[in-house]
Amino acid sequence: MFRSRSRWLIAGSLLAAGLSLYAQDDPKQRAKIVRELSKGASDSIPKIEPYLTDPVLDVRIEAVKAIADIGTQRSLDPLIKALNDNDAEIQIRASDGLVNFYLPGYARSGLGASFRRLGTSIKSKFTDTNDQVIDAYIQVRPEVVRALGRVARGGASMDARANAARAIGILRGREAIPDLAEALRSKDSQVIYESLIAIQKIRDPAAGPRVAFLLRDLDEKVQIAAIETTGLLANRGAINDLRDILDRSKKMGVKRAALTALAQMPDPQLHGIYLARLSDKDEGLREAAAEGIARLKNPDDLPKTESAFSLEKKTGPRLSLSFALVSLGKRDIGELEPLRYLVNSLNSAAYRGVSRAYLTELARDPETRRALYPVLTESTATKEEKTGLAQVLSVSGDRESIAPLEILTKDSSSEVSEEATRALRNLRARLP
């Protein structure tokens, strides 16, 4: 009986060994093993990682997908390793997986989510939305940013490079600015555009001059992004170029971008331009002109700005004129005051982002910030107003802002309390 049982054990071992050898010889079986391992937790990652160097592409793709899906801290090093692969899909999936760790849910909307492989070619599509960034309190491992920078500089395909640039922007990867600057020299418009947006998100003024050569790019989308980046980074060395573009361009989108960029670099020499465009027939130019007046803070402009506000019918310019009026000293929060108009506009899905951006800038002023605190506890304040102001204070608040936000963390709305808690974390991460 003992001998019989031993024979069965030996036979079972030989069968298992045969299956193992078969699996090693058959790529489909190896891919199946990876898929099975992916159902496990992070403990499965060391077992999956060797398949990242499999000679068969499909097996490597299954491995990087599995590791990205598990998505724990232990996924980071293998995903960094996967960025060294010479296949574009693997680089893209690894990039998306790295971002997904710091921004959960990103992989569902990233470039990898739209993949279709047709033979040796890959079809995918970048989403038009590119406004995601991680919270200020989140710390990204430097080696993650460096690895993404290498792909942005010279990945396996232009899509892989563009996707890595997008990832760097989302992660605010300042260490990769030299790689993004190199990517700007690419001949591919998508790579250039994604690199510009990434530089915008990182907001390092030192990168401004590196963008200047793109201000007259023939691709309108790239040109506008370069102009916007120049304004956001306040590259004053480009003021004359922007004035020339404003005067000479026949494309209204380009003209609007140029004046908006000039409005972000207030200078007395531009005062006449702001005033002249305040009554322009184009609402985008009126909007940009009001922003310039707001930032120049010339008290003599108050009467003309008030008059323009009373006559303006379009929401965009009315918001920018409100921004200007508050900047010029009208900080009352009464029902018909410009500051209240900006707060009320947080309820508008179409203009919430614009209003929040203006309030964020205005709230850098302590008096304006203090004028906003009472709104947080008003019985009539809406959920949108409270969450919007919490986001404003997370960026522009100081230590005095902690107490109002702490009160908001106890709000009856879970959405408001969660946003207030998040705002507090971001604010405290920013404070010295």
C-alpha positions as CSV (number, residue, x, y, z in Angstrom):
1,M,0.0,0.0,0.0
2,F,2.9,2.3,0.9
3,R,4.5,1.5,-2.4
4,S,1.3,2.2,-4.3
5,R,0.9,5.6,-2.6
6,S,4.5,6.5,-3.4
7,R,4.0,5.6,-7.0
8,W,1.0,8.0,-7.2
9,L,3.0,10.8,-5.5
10,I,5.9,10.3,-8.0
11,A,3.5,10.3,-10.9
12,G,1.8,13.5,-9.6
13,S,5.2,15.2,-9.3
14,L,6.1,14.2,-12.8
15,L,2.8,15.4,-14.1
16,A,3.2,18.8,-12.4
17,A,6.7,19.1,-13.7
18,G,5.5,18.2,-17.2
19,L,2.8,20.9,-17.0
20,S,5.4,23.4,-15.6
21,L,7.7,22.6,-18.5
22,Y,4.8,22.9,-20.9
23,A,3.9,26.2,-19.5
24,Q,7.4,27.5,-19.9
25,D,7.4,26.4,-23.5
26,D,4.0,27.8,-24.3
27,P,3.5,31.6,-24.3
28,K,-0.3,31.3,-24.0
29,Q,0.1,29.2,-20.8
30,R,2.6,31.7,-19.4
31,A,0.1,34.5,-20.1
32,K,-2.6,32.5,-18.4
33,I,-0.4,32.0,-15.3
34,V,0.1,35.7,-15.1
35,R,-3.6,36.3,-15.3
36,E,-4.2,33.9,-12.5
37,L,-1.5,35.4,-10.4
38,S,-3.1,38.9,-10.9
39,K,-6.1,37.8,-8.9
40,G,-3.9,37.8,-5.8
41,A,-2.7,40.6,-3.6
42,S,0.6,42.4,-3.6
43,D,2.3,39.1,-2.5
44,S,1.8,37.9,-6.1
45,I,4.0,40.7,-7.5
46,P,7.4,39.0,-7.0
47,K,6.0,36.0,-8.9
48,I,4.7,38.2,-11.8
49,E,7.7,40.4,-12.1
50,P,10.0,37.8,-13.9
51,Y,7.4,37.8,-16.7
52,L,8.3,41.5,-17.4
53,T,11.4,40.2,-19.2
54,D,9.6,37.4,-21.1
55,P,10.8,37.0,-24.7
56,V,7.1,37.1,-25.9
57,L,5.5,40.5,-26.0
58,D,2.0,39.3,-25.1
59,V,3.3,37.8,-21.9
60,R,5.1,41.0,-20.9
61,I,1.9,43.0,-21.6
62,E,-0.1,40.7,-19.3
63,A,2.6,41.1,-16.7
64,V,2.6,44.9,-16.7
65,K,-1.2,45.0,-16.7
66,A,-1.4,42.6,-13.8
67,I,1.2,44.6,-11.7
68,A,-0.6,47.9,-12.5
69,D,-4.0,46.4,-11.6
70,I,-2.7,45.3,-8.2
71,G,-1.5,48.8,-7.7
72,T,0.2,48.8,-4.3
73,Q,3.4,50.3,-3.1
74,R,5.1,47.1,-4.2
75,S,4.0,47.7,-7.8
76,L,6.2,50.8,-8.2
77,D,9.6,49.3,-8.7
78,P,8.4,46.7,-11.2
79,L,6.5,49.4,-13.2
80,I,9.6,51.6,-13.2
81,K,11.4,48.5,-14.6
82,A,8.7,48.1,-17.3
83,L,9.4,51.6,-18.5
84,N,12.7,50.2,-19.9
85,D,10.9,47.9,-22.2
86,N,11.2,48.7,-25.9
87,D,7.5,48.3,-26.6
88,A,5.2,51.4,-26.6
89,E,2.2,49.7,-25.1
90,I,4.2,48.4,-22.2
91,Q,5.7,51.9,-21.5
92,I,2.2,53.5,-21.7
93,R,0.6,50.9,-19.4
94,A,3.5,51.2,-16.9
95,S,3.2,55.1,-17.0
96,D,-0.5,54.9,-16.4
97,G,0.0,52.4,-13.6
98,L,2.5,54.7,-11.8
99,V,0.1,57.6,-12.0
100,N,-2.7,55.4,-10.8
101,F,-0.9,54.6,-7.6
102,Y,-0.8,58.3,-6.7
103,L,-4.1,59.2,-8.3
104,P,-6.4,56.2,-7.9
105,G,-8.8,55.7,-10.8
106,Y,-6.5,57.3,-13.4
107,A,-5.8,54.0,-15.3
108,R,-9.5,53.9,-16.3
109,S,-9.2,57.1,-18.3
110,G,-5.5,57.0,-19.2
111,L,-4.2,56.3,-22.7
112,G,-3.8,52.6,-21.9
113,A,-7.6,52.3,-21.4
114,S,-8.2,53.1,-25.1
115,F,-5.7,50.6,-26.6
116,R,-6.5,48.4,-29.6
117,R,-3.7,46.4,-31.1
118,L,-4.1,45.6,-34.8
119,G,-1.2,43.3,-35.7
120,T,1.9,45.2,-34.9
121,S,0.2,48.6,-34.8
122,I,-1.5,50.3,-31.9
123,K,-4.5,52.5,-32.0
124,S,-5.3,54.7,-29.0
125,K,-6.6,58.2,-28.4
126,F,-5.6,60.9,-25.9
127,T,-8.5,62.3,-24.0
128,D,-9.1,66.1,-24.4
129,T,-9.3,66.6,-20.7
130,N,-5.9,67.2,-19.2
131,D,-6.5,69.1,-15.9
132,Q,-5.6,66.3,-13.4
133,V,-2.9,66.9,-10.8
134,I,-2.2,65.2,-7.5
135,D,-2.8,67.0,-4.2
136,A,0.1,69.1,-2.8
137,Y,0.5,66.8,0.3
138,I,1.3,63.7,-1.9
139,Q,5.0,63.0,-2.2
140,V,6.1,61.1,-5.3
141,R,9.2,59.0,-5.3
142,P,12.0,60.8,-7.3
143,E,12.9,57.6,-9.2
144,V,9.3,57.5,-10.6
145,V,9.7,61.0,-12.0
146,R,13.1,60.3,-13.4
147,A,11.9,57.1,-15.1
148,L,9.0,58.9,-16.7
149,G,11.3,61.7,-17.8
150,R,13.5,59.2,-19.7
151,V,10.4,58.0,-21.6
152,A,9.2,61.6,-22.3
153,R,12.7,62.4,-23.7
154,G,13.0,59.2,-25.9
155,G,10.3,56.6,-25.5
156,A,9.5,53.7,-27.8
157,S,6.9,55.8,-29.7
158,M,5.6,59.4,-29.9
159,D,2.4,58.2,-28.0
160,A,4.6,56.7,-25.3
161,R,6.5,60.0,-25.0
162,A,3.4,62.2,-24.9
163,N,1.8,59.9,-22.3
164,A,4.9,60.0,-20.1
165,A,4.9,63.9,-20.4
166,R,1.2,63.9,-19.3
167,A,2.1,61.6,-16.4
168,I,4.9,64.0,-15.3
169,G,2.5,66.9,-15.2
170,I,-0.1,65.1,-13.2
171,L,2.6,64.1,-10.6
172,R,4.1,67.7,-10.6
173,G,7.4,66.1,-11.5
174,R,9.8,69.1,-11.2
175,E,12.9,66.9,-11.5
176,A,11.8,66.0,-15.1
177,I,11.7,69.6,-16.5
178,P,15.0,69.1,-18.4
179,D,13.4,66.0,-20.0
180,L,10.2,68.0,-20.9
181,A,12.4,70.7,-22.4
182,E,14.0,68.2,-24.6
183,A,10.6,66.8,-25.5
184,L,9.6,70.3,-26.7
185,R,12.2,69.9,-29.5
186,S,10.3,66.9,-30.9
187,K,8.6,67.2,-34.3
188,D,5.5,65.6,-32.9
189,S,2.7,68.1,-31.9
190,Q,1.1,65.8,-29.3
191,V,4.5,65.3,-27.5
192,I,5.1,69.1,-27.6
193,Y,1.6,69.9,-26.4
194,E,1.6,67.4,-23.5
195,S,5.0,68.7,-22.4
196,L,3.8,72.2,-22.4
197,I,0.8,71.3,-20.3
198,A,3.0,69.4,-17.9
199,I,5.3,72.5,-17.5
200,Q,2.2,74.6,-16.8
201,K,1.2,72.2,-14.0
202,I,4.7,72.2,-12.4
203,R,4.8,76.0,-12.5
204,D,8.5,76.5,-12.3
205,P,9.2,80.1,-13.6
206,A,12.7,79.0,-14.6
207,A,11.2,76.9,-17.4
208,G,9.6,79.9,-19.1
209,P,12.5,80.9,-21.4
210,R,12.6,77.3,-22.7
211,V,9.2,77.7,-24.2
212,A,9.8,80.9,-26.1
213,F,10.8,79.3,-29.4
214,L,7.3,77.8,-29.7
215,L,5.4,81.1,-29.5
216,R,5.0,81.2,-33.3
217,D,4.6,77.5,-33.9
218,L,2.6,76.7,-37.0
219,D,0.3,74.3,-35.1
220,E,-2.3,76.5,-33.5
221,K,-2.9,74.2,-30.6
222,V,0.8,74.1,-29.8
223,Q,1.2,77.9,-30.3
224,I,-1.7,78.7,-27.9
225,A,-0.4,76.3,-25.3
226,A,3.1,77.9,-25.6
227,I,1.6,81.3,-25.2
228,E,-0.5,80.2,-22.2
229,T,2.6,78.6,-20.6
230,T,4.6,81.8,-21.1
231,G,1.9,83.8,-19.3
232,L,1.6,81.3,-16.4
233,L,5.3,81.3,-15.9
234,A,5.5,85.1,-16.2
235,N,8.3,85.1,-18.7
236,R,8.7,88.9,-19.1
237,G,11.4,88.4,-21.7
238,A,8.6,87.4,-24.1
239,I,6.4,90.5,-23.6
240,N,7.4,92.2,-26.9
241,D,6.8,88.9,-28.8
242,L,3.3,88.6,-27.2
243,R,2.4,92.2,-28.1
244,D,3.5,91.5,-31.7
245,I,1.4,88.3,-31.8
246,L,-1.6,90.2,-30.4
247,D,-1.3,92.9,-33.1
248,R,-0.5,90.6,-36.1
249,S,-2.2,87.3,-35.6
250,K,-5.4,86.8,-37.6
251,K,-6.5,83.9,-35.4
252,M,-8.8,85.0,-32.6
253,G,-7.9,82.1,-30.3
254,V,-4.2,83.1,-30.6
255,K,-5.0,86.8,-30.0
256,R,-7.0,85.9,-26.8
257,A,-4.2,83.7,-25.5
258,A,-1.6,86.5,-26.2
259,L,-3.6,89.1,-24.3
260,T,-4.4,86.7,-21.4
261,A,-0.6,86.0,-21.1
262,L,0.1,89.7,-21.1
263,A,-2.5,90.1,-18.4
264,Q,-0.6,87.7,-16.2
265,M,2.5,89.9,-16.4
266,P,1.1,93.3,-15.2
267,D,3.3,96.1,-16.4
268,P,2.6,99.9,-16.6
269,Q,3.7,99.8,-20.3
270,L,0.7,97.5,-20.9
271,H,-1.8,99.7,-19.2
272,G,-3.0,101.3,-22.5
273,I,-3.5,97.9,-24.1
274,Y,-5.7,96.7,-21.2
275,L,-7.8,99.8,-21.3
276,A,-8.2,99.8,-25.1
277,R,-9.3,96.1,-25.2
278,L,-11.7,96.6,-22.3
279,S,-14.4,97.6,-24.8
280,D,-13.3,95.3,-27.6
281,K,-16.1,93.6,-29.6
282,D,-14.7,90.2,-28.8
283,E,-15.7,89.0,-25.3
284,G,-12.5,86.9,-24.9
285,L,-10.4,90.0,-25.4
286,R,-12.6,92.0,-23.0
287,E,-12.1,89.2,-20.4
288,A,-8.4,89.2,-20.8
289,A,-8.2,93.0,-20.6
290,A,-10.1,93.0,-17.3
291,E,-7.6,90.5,-15.9
292,G,-4.8,92.8,-16.8
293,I,-6.5,95.7,-15.0
294,A,-7.1,93.5,-12.0
295,R,-3.4,92.6,-11.7
296,L,-2.1,96.1,-12.4
297,K,-4.1,97.4,-9.5
298,N,-4.2,101.0,-10.7
299,P,-6.8,102.8,-8.5
300,D,-7.6,105.2,-11.3
301,D,-9.1,102.4,-13.2
302,L,-11.9,101.8,-10.8
303,P,-14.5,104.1,-12.4
304,K,-14.0,102.8,-15.9
305,T,-14.1,99.2,-14.6
306,E,-17.3,99.8,-12.7
307,S,-18.9,101.3,-15.8
308,A,-17.8,98.3,-17.9
309,F,-19.2,95.9,-15.4
310,S,-22.6,97.7,-15.3
311,L,-22.8,97.4,-19.2
312,E,-21.4,93.9,-19.6
313,K,-23.9,91.2,-20.6
314,K,-21.7,88.2,-21.1
315,T,-20.8,86.0,-18.1
316,G,-17.1,85.5,-18.9
317,P,-16.2,89.2,-19.0
318,R,-18.5,89.9,-16.0
319,L,-16.6,87.5,-14.0
320,S,-13.2,89.0,-15.0
321,L,-14.5,92.5,-14.3
322,S,-15.7,91.3,-10.9
323,F,-12.2,90.0,-10.4
324,A,-10.8,93.4,-11.3
325,L,-13.2,95.3,-9.0
326,V,-12.3,93.1,-6.0
327,S,-8.6,93.5,-6.8
328,L,-9.1,97.3,-6.9
329,G,-10.5,97.2,-3.4
330,K,-14.2,96.3,-3.5
331,R,-14.1,93.5,-0.9
332,D,-17.6,93.7,0.5
333,I,-19.5,90.5,0.4
334,G,-23.0,92.0,0.1
335,E,-25.6,90.6,-2.2
336,L,-24.9,92.7,-5.2
337,E,-21.1,93.1,-4.7
338,P,-18.6,91.7,-7.2
339,L,-17.0,89.3,-4.5
340,R,-20.5,87.8,-3.9
341,Y,-20.9,87.4,-7.7
342,L,-17.7,85.4,-7.8
343,V,-18.8,83.2,-4.9
344,N,-22.3,82.6,-6.4
345,S,-20.7,81.6,-9.7
346,L,-19.2,78.6,-7.9
347,N,-22.7,77.1,-8.4
348,S,-22.3,77.2,-12.1
349,A,-20.9,74.1,-13.7
350,A,-19.8,76.1,-16.7
351,Y,-18.0,78.8,-14.8
352,R,-17.1,77.2,-11.5
353,G,-13.5,76.7,-12.6
354,V,-13.1,80.3,-13.8
355,S,-14.6,81.7,-10.6
356,R,-12.5,79.4,-8.4
357,A,-9.3,80.5,-10.2
358,Y,-10.1,84.2,-9.6
359,L,-11.0,83.6,-6.0
360,T,-7.8,81.7,-5.4
361,E,-5.8,84.6,-6.7
362,L,-7.8,87.2,-4.8
363,A,-7.6,85.2,-1.6
364,R,-3.8,85.7,-1.5
365,D,-4.8,89.1,-0.1
366,P,-5.5,88.8,3.7
367,E,-8.4,91.2,3.7
368,T,-10.1,89.4,0.9
369,R,-9.5,86.1,2.5
370,R,-11.1,87.3,5.8
371,A,-14.1,88.5,3.8
372,L,-14.6,85.0,2.6
373,Y,-14.5,83.2,5.9
374,P,-18.1,84.1,7.0
375,V,-19.5,82.5,3.8
376,L,-18.3,79.1,5.0
377,T,-20.8,79.2,7.9
378,E,-23.7,81.0,6.2
379,S,-27.0,79.1,6.5
380,T,-27.7,79.9,2.8
381,A,-24.2,78.8,1.6
382,T,-24.5,75.9,-0.9
383,K,-22.5,72.7,-1.1
384,E,-20.7,74.0,-4.2
385,E,-19.8,77.3,-2.6
386,K,-18.4,75.6,0.5
387,T,-16.4,73.0,-1.4
388,G,-15.1,75.7,-3.9
389,L,-14.0,78.0,-1.1
390,A,-12.3,75.1,0.7
391,Q,-10.3,74.5,-2.4
392,V,-9.5,78.2,-2.6
393,L,-8.2,78.2,0.9
394,S,-6.1,75.1,0.4
395,V,-4.1,77.0,-2.1
396,S,-4.2,80.6,-0.8
397,G,-4.9,80.2,2.9
398,D,-2.5,80.8,5.8
399,R,-2.5,79.6,9.4
400,E,-5.6,81.8,10.1
401,S,-7.5,79.7,7.5
402,I,-7.1,76.5,9.5
403,A,-9.9,77.2,12.0
404,P,-12.6,78.0,9.4
405,L,-11.6,74.8,7.5
406,E,-11.8,72.8,10.7
407,I,-15.3,74.0,11.3
408,L,-16.2,73.0,7.7
409,T,-14.9,69.4,8.4
410,K,-17.9,69.0,10.7
411,D,-20.4,70.1,8.0
412,S,-23.5,68.0,7.7
413,S,-22.7,67.3,4.0
414,S,-20.2,64.5,3.7
415,E,-19.0,65.9,0.4
416,V,-18.2,69.3,2.1
417,S,-16.6,67.7,5.1
418,E,-14.4,65.5,2.9
419,E,-13.3,68.4,0.8
420,A,-12.6,70.5,3.8
421,T,-10.4,67.6,5.3
422,R,-8.6,67.4,2.0
423,A,-8.1,71.2,1.9
424,L,-6.6,71.1,5.4
425,R,-4.1,68.4,4.4
426,N,-3.0,70.4,1.4
427,L,-2.9,73.7,3.4
428,R,-0.8,72.2,6.1
429,A,1.6,70.6,3.6
430,R,2.1,74.0,2.1
431,L,2.7,76.0,5.3
432,P,6.2,76.4,6.6
